Amino acid sequence: MRTNFIDIIRKEFEDGQEITLKEIYDKVSEVPNLQIKESEIRHRIRSAIYHLKKTNEIVRLGEGKYRKSA
C-alpha cells in the first residue's frame, strides 16, 4: 500500500490552526500499517510540506510552525 503523505498532512490543516512539525511527525507516525523507516517518514513529511508551501496551501509561521493559507 502506498501512503500519500500530502493527503495525510493536508487533513491536519483542515481546522486552520497552527501546527508544528513535531506534531505532524507524531500524528503521521500513528497511521496504521506504515511499513517505512522513521527517517524516511520524516523525509516524506518534509517533502510534502515543501510541496504544500510551494502550492500556497500552507504558510510557514516560524521555526517548525505552519498554518493553512487563508
PyMOL commands that set and color helices and strands:
alter all, ss='L'
color gray80, all
select helices_A, chain A and resi 5-12+21-29+38-54
alter helices_A, ss='H'
color red, helices_A
select strands_A, chain A and resi 19-20+58-62+65-68
alter strands_A, ss='S'
color yellow, strands_A
deselect
rebuild
show_as cartoon
